[in-house]
């Protein structure tokens, strides 16, 4: 009976045994008990930080999507059920064009006996796997341009929208993964990033003791250098034979234009909790001894 219940619910063996004992051998009641326990488990996990995860892409013709789904530990990123869920979400985003992450949760999905929505599967997998997981973000493209993607393992993902040579576009996607530009062109760099760079440059220049007009030129020079370093088209192409050719020059030679790109790095910007493992173990031992 334990084996049958485990096969049906995919819950841990001991949990199945406990549920059957509590239900006095009633398989249907035991399944209900497990569903309640899984739900509680999901609720307890919901507050934990999800700084690990996977980036996945899905493409069909000129339509494609890039998604990031997070979990708590790197161990879960190798879990087949988790990976199937991430790929399923990527496919649904590409096919269904949801408005936002909340809308993704309402999309139809059935997996591992959970469903009928993405959110139901997510909650079910939290209970099954024992870790919190969350759909963090996605980007969908659908238009006249072609798409190229590059995944560096499961932690870095890039989608590039282009017209022209597919090989050149794929090279650009790989370049983006390696060099991590902030924008396509200098004019697209976010104003807040420019302001931060200008403040830093101003503080450095002020310490030089040079006249104000020279300091102003130093600051402008630093900002212009920064803009070139973080804009894709102005970066030196990683595969440039001469070490000087920019991405823009390479694309021009290949008759290719980039309309836009999206770069996701797993956990980027998420504050990770740092645990003192030794202290944690010591605390558990002390608690067990009643200290």
C-alpha positions as CSV (number, residue, x, y, z in Angstrom):
1,X,0.0,0.0,0.0
2,X,2.9,2.3,0.8
3,X,4.4,1.7,-2.7
4,X,1.1,2.3,-4.4
5,X,0.5,5.6,-2.5
6,X,4.1,6.7,-3.2
7,X,3.6,5.9,-6.9
8,X,0.4,7.9,-7.0
9,X,1.5,10.9,-5.0
10,X,5.3,10.8,-5.4
11,X,5.6,11.7,-1.7
12,X,8.5,10.4,0.4
13,X,8.1,6.8,1.5
14,X,8.0,7.5,5.3
15,X,5.4,10.2,4.7
16,X,3.2,7.7,2.8
17,X,3.6,5.2,5.7
18,X,2.6,7.8,8.3
19,X,-0.4,8.9,6.2
20,X,-1.6,5.3,5.8
21,X,-1.2,4.7,9.5
22,X,-3.1,7.9,10.4
23,X,-5.8,7.0,7.9
24,X,-6.0,3.4,9.3
25,X,-5.3,1.9,5.9
26,X,-7.8,4.0,4.0
27,X,-5.8,4.9,0.8
28,X,-8.1,7.7,-0.3
29,X,-7.9,9.3,3.1
30,X,-4.2,8.9,3.2
31,X,-3.9,10.7,-0.1
32,X,-5.9,13.6,1.3
33,X,-3.6,13.7,4.3
34,X,-0.6,13.9,2.1
35,X,-2.1,16.7,0.0
36,X,-2.7,18.6,3.2
37,X,0.9,18.0,4.4
38,X,2.3,19.0,1.0
39,X,0.3,22.2,1.1
40,X,1.6,23.0,4.6
41,X,5.1,22.2,3.5
42,X,4.7,24.6,0.6
43,X,3.4,27.3,3.0
44,X,6.4,26.9,5.3
45,X,8.8,27.1,2.4
46,X,7.2,30.1,0.8
47,X,9.2,32.6,2.9
48,X,12.6,31.2,2.2
49,X,15.0,33.0,-0.2
50,X,15.3,31.6,-3.7
51,X,18.6,32.8,-5.0
52,X,19.6,29.7,-7.0
53,X,17.7,28.5,-10.1
54,X,17.7,27.9,-13.8
55,X,17.3,30.0,-17.0
56,X,15.6,28.4,-19.9
57,X,14.5,29.4,-23.4
58,X,11.8,28.3,-25.8
59,X,11.6,29.3,-29.4
60,X,9.3,28.6,-32.4
61,X,10.0,30.6,-35.5
62,X,10.1,34.3,-34.7
63,X,8.5,33.8,-31.3
64,X,10.6,32.9,-28.2
65,X,10.9,33.4,-24.5
66,X,13.6,33.5,-21.9
67,X,12.6,32.7,-18.3
68,X,14.2,32.5,-14.9
69,X,12.8,30.2,-12.2
70,X,14.4,30.2,-8.8
71,X,14.9,27.7,-6.0
72,X,16.8,27.6,-2.7
73,X,19.8,25.4,-3.5
74,X,21.9,24.4,-6.4
75,X,21.1,20.8,-5.7
76,X,17.5,21.3,-6.9
77,X,18.6,22.8,-10.2
78,X,19.6,19.2,-11.2
79,X,16.2,17.8,-10.3
80,X,14.3,16.4,-13.3
81,X,10.9,17.6,-12.1
82,X,12.2,21.1,-11.5
83,X,13.9,21.3,-14.9
84,X,10.7,20.0,-16.6
85,X,8.7,22.7,-14.8
86,X,11.1,25.4,-15.9
87,X,11.0,24.3,-19.5
88,X,7.2,23.9,-19.4
89,X,6.9,27.5,-18.2
90,X,9.2,28.8,-20.9
91,X,7.1,27.0,-23.6
92,X,3.9,28.4,-22.2
93,X,5.3,32.0,-22.0
94,X,6.3,31.7,-25.7
95,X,2.9,30.2,-26.7
96,X,0.5,32.1,-24.5
97,X,2.0,35.6,-24.2
98,X,1.1,36.2,-20.5
99,X,1.0,39.8,-19.3
100,X,3.2,39.3,-16.2
101,X,4.5,36.7,-13.8
102,X,1.1,36.6,-12.0
103,X,-0.6,35.7,-15.3
104,X,1.9,32.9,-15.9
105,X,0.7,31.2,-12.7
106,X,-2.8,31.0,-14.2
107,X,-1.7,29.3,-17.4
108,X,-2.8,25.6,-17.8
109,X,-0.1,23.0,-16.9
110,X,-0.2,19.5,-15.5
111,X,2.9,17.8,-14.3
112,X,3.9,15.1,-11.8
113,X,0.2,14.7,-10.8
114,X,-0.2,18.4,-10.0
115,X,-2.3,20.9,-11.9
116,X,-4.3,22.2,-13.6
117,X,-2.4,25.5,-13.5
118,X,1.3,26.5,-13.4
119,X,0.7,27.8,-9.8
120,X,-0.8,24.5,-8.8
121,X,2.2,22.7,-10.2
122,X,4.6,25.1,-8.5
123,X,3.0,24.6,-5.1
124,X,2.9,20.8,-5.6
125,X,6.6,20.7,-6.5
126,X,7.4,22.7,-3.4
127,X,5.8,20.0,-1.3
128,X,7.3,17.2,-3.3
129,X,10.9,18.6,-3.5
130,X,10.9,20.4,-0.1
131,X,12.2,23.8,-1.3
132,X,10.6,27.1,-2.1
133,X,10.6,28.0,-5.8
134,X,9.4,31.0,-7.7
135,X,9.0,32.3,-11.2
136,X,11.1,35.4,-11.1
137,X,10.9,37.0,-14.6
138,X,10.5,36.4,-18.3
139,X,11.0,38.1,-21.6
140,X,9.0,37.2,-24.7
141,X,9.8,38.2,-28.3
142,X,7.4,37.9,-31.2
143,X,7.8,40.0,-34.3
144,X,9.3,40.4,-37.7
145,X,12.9,39.8,-36.5
146,X,14.6,36.5,-36.1
147,X,15.7,35.1,-32.8
148,X,19.0,33.5,-31.6
149,X,19.5,32.1,-28.2
150,X,22.5,30.9,-26.1
151,X,22.4,29.2,-22.7
152,X,25.7,28.9,-20.8
153,X,24.8,25.9,-18.7
154,X,21.5,26.7,-16.9
155,X,22.7,29.8,-15.1
156,X,23.1,32.3,-17.9
157,X,20.7,32.8,-20.8
158,X,20.5,35.2,-23.7
159,X,17.9,35.9,-26.4
160,X,18.9,38.1,-29.3
161,X,16.5,39.6,-31.9
162,X,18.1,40.2,-35.2
163,X,17.9,40.4,-39.0
164,X,20.6,39.0,-41.2
165,X,23.1,36.2,-40.6
166,X,22.1,33.6,-38.0
167,X,25.7,32.6,-37.2
168,X,26.7,36.2,-36.5
169,X,23.6,36.6,-34.2
170,X,24.5,33.4,-32.3
171,X,28.0,34.8,-31.8
172,X,26.5,38.0,-30.4
173,X,24.4,35.9,-28.0
174,X,27.6,34.2,-26.8
175,X,29.3,37.6,-26.6
176,X,26.5,39.0,-24.4
177,X,26.8,36.0,-22.0
178,X,30.5,36.6,-21.7
179,X,30.7,40.4,-21.5
180,X,27.3,41.2,-20.0
181,X,26.5,44.5,-21.6
182,X,23.9,46.7,-20.0
183,X,22.4,48.1,-23.2
184,X,22.4,47.8,-27.0
185,X,23.8,51.2,-27.7
186,X,25.3,54.1,-25.6
187,X,22.0,56.0,-25.9
188,X,20.1,53.0,-24.3
189,X,22.2,52.9,-21.1
190,X,19.9,53.5,-18.1
191,X,20.2,57.0,-16.7
192,X,20.6,55.8,-13.1
193,X,23.7,53.8,-14.1
194,X,25.2,56.9,-15.8
195,X,24.5,59.0,-12.8
196,X,26.3,56.6,-10.4
197,X,29.3,56.4,-12.8
198,X,29.4,60.2,-13.0
199,X,29.4,60.6,-9.2
200,X,32.2,58.1,-8.8
201,X,34.2,59.8,-11.5
202,X,33.6,63.2,-9.9
203,X,34.8,62.0,-6.6
204,X,38.0,60.5,-8.1
205,X,38.7,63.6,-10.2
206,X,38.1,66.0,-7.3
207,X,41.1,64.3,-5.5
208,X,43.4,65.2,-8.4
209,X,43.7,68.8,-7.3
210,X,43.4,69.9,-10.9
211,X,41.4,73.1,-12.0
212,X,37.6,72.8,-12.2
213,X,37.5,72.8,-16.1
214,X,40.0,69.9,-16.2
215,X,38.1,68.0,-13.6
216,X,34.9,68.4,-15.7
217,X,36.7,67.0,-18.7
218,X,38.0,64.1,-16.7
219,X,34.5,63.3,-15.5
220,X,33.1,63.4,-19.0
221,X,35.9,61.3,-20.3
222,X,35.3,58.6,-17.6
223,X,31.5,58.6,-18.4
224,X,32.1,58.2,-22.1
225,X,34.5,55.3,-21.5
226,X,32.0,53.7,-19.2
227,X,29.2,54.0,-21.9
228,X,31.4,52.3,-24.5
229,X,32.3,49.5,-22.1
230,X,28.7,48.6,-21.2
231,X,27.0,49.1,-24.6
232,X,26.9,46.0,-26.8
233,X,27.6,47.6,-30.1
234,X,30.7,49.5,-28.8
235,X,32.3,46.5,-27.0
236,X,35.2,44.7,-28.6
237,X,33.9,41.5,-30.1
238,X,35.1,38.5,-28.0
239,X,36.1,36.6,-31.2
240,X,37.8,39.6,-32.9
241,X,40.9,38.2,-34.6
242,X,42.7,41.6,-34.2
243,X,41.4,42.2,-30.6
244,X,40.0,45.5,-31.7
245,X,37.0,44.9,-33.9
246,X,33.8,46.0,-32.2
247,X,30.5,44.1,-32.2
248,X,29.0,46.9,-34.4
249,X,31.9,46.5,-37.0
250,X,31.5,42.7,-37.0
251,X,27.8,43.0,-37.6
252,X,28.2,45.5,-40.4
253,X,30.7,43.1,-42.1
254,X,28.1,40.3,-41.8
255,X,25.2,42.4,-43.0
256,X,23.4,41.9,-39.7
257,X,21.5,44.1,-37.4
258,X,20.5,43.6,-33.7
259,X,17.2,45.0,-32.6
260,X,17.5,44.0,-29.0
261,X,18.7,41.4,-26.5
262,X,17.9,40.0,-23.1
263,X,20.4,38.6,-20.6
264,X,19.4,36.7,-17.5
265,X,22.0,35.6,-14.9
266,X,20.5,33.4,-12.2
267,X,20.1,35.1,-8.9
268,X,21.4,38.5,-10.1
269,X,20.3,41.1,-7.7
270,X,18.9,38.7,-5.1
271,X,20.4,39.0,-1.7
272,X,21.5,35.6,-0.6
273,X,21.4,34.5,3.0
274,X,24.9,33.5,4.3
275,X,24.8,30.7,6.8
276,X,27.5,29.8,9.4
277,X,27.3,26.1,8.9
278,X,29.5,25.2,11.8
279,X,27.5,27.4,14.2
280,X,24.3,25.9,12.9
281,X,25.5,22.4,13.6
282,X,26.8,23.4,17.1
283,X,23.4,24.9,17.9
284,X,21.6,21.7,16.8
285,X,23.9,19.6,18.9
286,X,23.4,21.8,21.9
287,X,19.7,21.7,21.5
288,X,19.7,17.9,21.3
289,X,21.7,17.8,24.5
290,X,19.3,20.2,26.2
291,X,22.1,22.8,26.7
